[in-house]
């Protein structure tokens, strides 16, 4: 199992879109649970890290460069 590296402020592109139509989420908090906000509608969600990592297609932009 590969661990996907992402930090607070990163934008994640997901495999499936949110019901609003956007498939990009911004990371607000990282831990065993990850807090993300939808870039389209602004919905704030807290997801288990394992479930979130399965749904990530790629890390679009990184906050740390």
N, C-alpha and C positions, 0 to 999 in steps of 0.2 A: 504494500500500500504506500503510495507516494503522498507525502505531506505537501500541500500547496502553501507556499509562503505568501502571506499578505499582511499588511499593517493598517493601522488606523489612517483613513484618508484615501486608501486605494479604491479604485473603481473596478468592480467585478462584472464580467459578462457571463450570464447564466445560460444554461442549455434551453430552458423553457422560459417564456416571457411571463411577467406578472399579469394579472387580469387587465390592468390598464393598458397593456401593449408594450411597455418598455421591458428590456431584458438586462438593463444595467442597474447595479446597486452600489452605493458608496458605503464603506465600512466605517462605523462609528466607534465600536468597541470590540476588542479581541480577547478571547479567553476560551474556556470550555464551551461557553455559549458566545455566539457572535451577534452583535447588534448591527443591522444594516438598514439603510433607508433607500427606497425606490427613487431612482432619478426621474421617473415620469410623473408620479402622483404624490410623492413625498411620504408614503406610508412607511412607518417605522416598525421593524420586526426584530425579534430576538429568536435566533435559530440555534439548535445544537450544532457544534462545529462539524461533526461527522456528516450530518445531513447536508449542510451547506457545501462542504467540500465535494460531495458527490454531484452537486448540481452546477458547479463552476465549469464554464467552458474555457475561460482564460482571464488573466488579470490584465485589464485594458491599460490602465495608467497606475503608476506607482507614486506614492507620496514622497518616498525617499529615493533620491537619485544620485 
